[in-house]
Amino acid sequence: MGDKIRVLLADDHPLVRAGISAILSGEPDLEMVGEAADAHEARRLSLQLEPDVLLLDLSMPGPPARETVVFLHENRPAIKVVVLTAYDDDAYVRGLVAAGVAGYVLKDEMPEAIVRAIRTVMRGDTWLSANMVRKLALGTPEPAGSGPPQIQLTDRETQIMSLVLAGRTDREIGEELNLSERTVRYSLRAVYDKLGVDSRVGAAVEAARLGLAQPPEGG
């Protein structure tokens, strides 16, 4: 692999930072370039170090994570932000979906998910947890008596969204369904248009909420 992926970690718990740093140090393609203990420091170091990826704890001292994401989009749009979060953070995550974060790692999925998430967002894909998508979808159920959704997905689109809900990347979806990555991306764009969303996370949440797709049995 060529240049290493440069990672900045922002978490207010020293033990968490030490653990993640140890994980990343064992990966030949990843490099930890700095650590921040609060949101103000995360912003300052992002501007100074210009990492490829910022791992941002959702519940840190300082400005809310969503404001930090917006700040970076305005000042360092190339930085991919991956949020580290817990199960009970769905209200905040909704705002982050709108702000355009690149990924979410649930803390009970670490350590293995964190490395995969970093590599995934650097390929231009979005990392999301199937459990988080289910929680977000359950948090916004369709009103009672609203009837079946009028939106219809094709069989291929349903298959693809099912695998998106399981946390698969475009490459993995293509391999599983014997499709090119280009075809997967084209199909996802069609789904975005049908659901009125502009992101992979938004599509996953809407598809789950409307009952248009479910993760495959066994993930």
Secondary structure as GFF3:
##gff-version 3
##sequence-region A 1 219
A	DSSP	beta_strand	5	10	.	.	.	ID=ss1
A	DSSP	alpha_helix	14	25	.	.	.	ID=ss2
A	DSSP	beta_strand	30	36	.	.	.	ID=ss3
A	DSSP	alpha_helix	39	49	.	.	.	ID=ss4
A	DSSP	beta_strand	53	57	.	.	.	ID=ss5
A	DSSP	alpha_helix	65	75	.	.	.	ID=ss6
A	DSSP	beta_strand	80	85	.	.	.	ID=ss7
A	DSSP	three_ten_helix	87	89	.	.	.	ID=ss8
A	DSSP	alpha_helix	90	99	.	.	.	ID=ss9
A	DSSP	beta_strand	103	106	.	.	.	ID=ss10
A	DSSP	three_ten_helix	107	109	.	.	.	ID=ss11
A	DSSP	alpha_helix	112	122	.	.	.	ID=ss12
A	DSSP	alpha_helix	130	138	.	.	.	ID=ss13
A	DSSP	alpha_helix	155	165	.	.	.	ID=ss14
A	DSSP	alpha_helix	170	177	.	.	.	ID=ss15
A	DSSP	alpha_helix	181	195	.	.	.	ID=ss16
A	DSSP	alpha_helix	200	209	.	.	.	ID=ss17
###
